[in-house]
Amino acid sequence: MVWFYVLGGFILVLVTLQCLMKIYFGAILNLIMNFIHSNIETVKAKLFDEAISKIKSNKKNDRLEILELGIGTGENFRHFPKGSNVTILDKTDLFLPYLNESIKKNNRNDLNVSKLVVSKAEEMVGIESDSMDLVVHTFILCSVDDHLKVMNQVYRVLKPGGVCIFMEHSIDNENKKRKILQKFIEPLMGDCKFLDMKKVLNSGPYDHLELKKYTVNRSLITFINPVVYGYGSKS
């Protein structure tokens, strides 16, 4: 009978954690993502510098048109080129207070946040084809319904010569213990799933794709490893 009580206790803890996540989802995710982004800041800064230098769609050096998917708490704003026009697409407006806080914290009042689109990334309602110089998504492909549709939509809205920057956590097929942990905690993570992100991103429509892998060494968040990052471009 001991196993019955152990199992019952585990289920109770799981249900309690899921309820807390639903009630305090925005605040909890804000804390988690701030912590994760602070531990990948160096590699992310290099990625943005490299990828932005590859943009060929803005030959007149006008304001860049940027679309960020799943804006979350605005952790990427500090890396956007000065004076850019920014369109935000998210399936919820829950994070707007954190976004405004990020703009103030990073002193990015030069950015023109011109549009908020509340829509699934698979649809991108109201965003014109060939309209974006840069699309950015970090840690969102894990939680969409159809990642291939999302990437096809990204490709559609990119201008020829435009670039998509991405960073995504992945299932760890090389570390069995970490993979077991990832599968164990997955039910606590809402819509988030641990996928083979290298395989996912390679299935996308990009004409040129640069993929790299990064390992976060901070013990509390090693479960997100490996982080697959890079950029894809549209000819």
C-alpha positions in Angstrom: 0.0 0.0 0.0 3.0 2.3 0.4 3.3 2.8 -3.3 -0.4 3.9 -3.4 0.3 6.7 -1.0 3.5 7.7 -2.8 1.7 7.8 -6.1 -1.2 9.8 -4.6 1.2 12.3 -3.1 3.0 12.7 -6.4 -0.2 13.3 -8.2 -1.3 15.9 -5.6 2.0 17.7 -5.9 1.7 17.7 -9.7 -1.8 19.0 -9.7 -0.9 21.7 -7.2 2.1 22.9 -9.2 -0.1 23.0 -12.4 -2.7 25.1 -10.6 -0.1 27.5 -9.3 1.4 27.8 -12.9 -2.0 28.7 -14.2 -2.8 31.3 -11.6 0.7 33.0 -11.5 1.8 32.1 -15.1 2.8 35.5 -16.2 4.9 36.4 -13.1 6.5 32.9 -12.9 7.4 32.9 -16.6 8.8 36.4 -16.3 11.2 35.3 -13.5 12.2 32.1 -15.3 12.8 33.8 -18.7 14.7 36.7 -17.1 17.0 34.1 -15.4 17.5 32.1 -18.6 18.2 35.1 -20.8 20.7 36.5 -18.3 22.7 33.2 -18.7 22.8 33.3 -22.5 23.3 37.0 -22.9 26.9 36.8 -24.3 26.1 34.2 -27.0 22.8 36.0 -27.8 24.6 39.3 -28.3 27.0 37.7 -30.8 24.2 36.0 -32.6 22.3 39.2 -33.1 25.4 41.0 -34.3 26.2 38.3 -36.8 22.7 37.7 -38.1 21.8 41.4 -38.5 25.0 41.9 -40.5 23.5 39.4 -43.0 20.3 41.3 -43.7 20.2 42.4 -47.3 16.6 43.6 -47.6 17.2 47.1 -46.3 19.5 48.6 -48.9 18.4 52.2 -48.2 19.3 52.0 -44.5 15.8 52.9 -43.5 14.3 51.8 -40.2 14.4 48.0 -39.9 11.0 46.4 -39.8 11.2 43.8 -37.1 8.7 41.1 -36.1 9.1 39.3 -32.8 7.1 36.2 -32.1 6.1 35.4 -28.5 7.5 38.6 -27.2 7.2 37.5 -23.6 9.0 39.9 -21.3 10.9 41.8 -24.0 14.3 40.3 -23.2 15.5 40.7 -26.8 14.8 44.5 -27.2 18.2 45.5 -26.1 19.7 43.8 -29.2 17.4 45.5 -31.8 19.1 48.1 -34.1 18.4 51.7 -33.1 15.2 53.2 -34.4 13.7 50.0 -35.6 9.9 49.6 -36.2 8.8 46.7 -34.1 5.7 44.5 -34.6 4.8 42.2 -31.7 2.9 38.9 -32.3 1.8 36.9 -29.4 -1.2 34.6 -28.7 -1.9 36.6 -25.5 -1.4 40.2 -24.3 -0.7 38.9 -20.8 3.0 40.1 -20.9 2.4 43.7 -22.0 3.3 45.1 -18.5 6.6 43.3 -18.5 7.3 44.4 -22.1 6.8 48.1 -21.1 9.1 47.5 -18.2 11.8 46.1 -20.4 11.6 49.1 -22.8 12.2 51.4 -19.9 14.9 49.2 -18.2 16.9 49.0 -21.4 16.4 52.6 -22.4 14.9 51.7 -25.8 12.4 54.5 -26.3 14.0 54.9 -29.7 12.2 51.8 -30.8 8.8 52.3 -32.5 6.6 49.5 -31.2 4.1 50.1 -34.0 1.8 47.1 -33.8 0.6 44.4 -31.4 -1.0 41.4 -33.1 -2.8 38.9 -30.8 -2.7 35.8 -33.0 -1.3 32.3 -33.1 2.1 32.2 -34.9 0.7 29.7 -37.3 -1.6 32.3 -38.7 0.1 35.8 -38.4 -3.2 37.5 -39.1 -2.7 41.0 -40.5 1.0 40.8 -41.3 1.7 41.3 -45.0 4.0 39.0 -47.0 7.5 40.3 -47.8 7.2 43.1 -45.1 9.8 42.2 -42.5 13.6 42.7 -42.6 14.0 40.7 -39.4 11.9 38.1 -37.5 13.0 37.0 -34.0 11.8 34.1 -31.9 13.3 32.8 -28.7 12.0 29.8 -26.9 8.6 29.7 -28.6 8.7 26.8 -31.1 8.4 24.4 -28.2 4.9 25.7 -27.5 3.2 26.1 -30.9 0.8 23.7 -32.4 2.6 23.3 -35.7 6.2 24.5 -36.0 6.4 23.9 -39.7 3.4 26.3 -40.3 5.1 28.8 -38.1 8.4 28.7 -40.0 6.4 28.9 -43.3 4.7 32.0 -42.0 8.0 33.5 -41.0 9.4 32.9 -44.5 6.2 34.4 -46.0 6.5 37.7 -44.1 10.3 38.1 -44.5 11.4 40.4 -47.3 13.8 38.8 -49.9 17.2 39.2 -48.2 15.5 39.2 -44.7 16.7 37.1 -41.8 15.1 35.1 -39.0 17.0 34.9 -35.7 16.1 32.0 -33.3 17.1 30.4 -30.0 15.3 27.3 -28.8 15.7 24.8 -26.1 15.9 21.1 -27.2 15.5 17.6 -26.1 18.9 16.2 -25.2 19.4 13.0 -27.2 23.0 12.7 -26.1 22.5 12.8 -22.3 20.1 10.1 -21.2 19.7 11.4 -17.6 18.9 14.9 -18.8 16.4 13.5 -21.4 14.6 11.6 -18.6 14.4 14.7 -16.5 13.1 16.7 -19.4 10.3 14.2 -20.0 9.6 14.1 -16.3 9.1 17.9 -15.9 7.3 18.4 -19.3 3.8 18.0 -17.8 4.5 20.9 -15.5 5.4 23.2 -18.4 2.0 23.9 -19.9 2.2 24.0 -23.7 6.0 23.7 -23.7 7.4 20.5 -25.1 11.0 19.2 -25.4 11.6 18.7 -29.2 14.6 17.8 -31.3 15.1 21.4 -32.4 17.9 20.7 -34.8 15.6 18.5 -36.7 12.7 20.9 -36.4 14.7 23.9 -37.7 16.2 21.8 -40.5 12.7 21.1 -41.7 12.0 24.8 -42.3 11.9 26.6 -45.7 14.9 28.9 -45.3 17.2 29.2 -48.3 20.2 29.5 -46.0 20.4 28.1 -42.5 23.1 28.6 -39.8 22.7 26.3 -36.8 24.8 26.2 -33.6 24.5 24.5 -30.2 25.1 26.1 -26.8 25.2 24.5 -23.3 24.1 26.6 -20.3 26.3 25.7 -17.3 24.0 27.2 -14.6 22.9 24.2 -12.6 19.3 25.4 -12.0 18.5 25.5 -15.7 20.7 22.8 -17.3 17.4 21.0 -18.1 17.0 23.4 -21.1 20.2 22.1 -22.7 21.1 22.0 -25.5 20.1 25.4 -26.7 19.9 25.4 -30.5 20.4 28.8 -32.1 21.2 30.6 -35.3 19.5 32.2 -38.2 17.8 31.5 -41.5 17.5 33.7 -44.5 15.3 34.2 -47.5 16.8 34.8 -50.9 
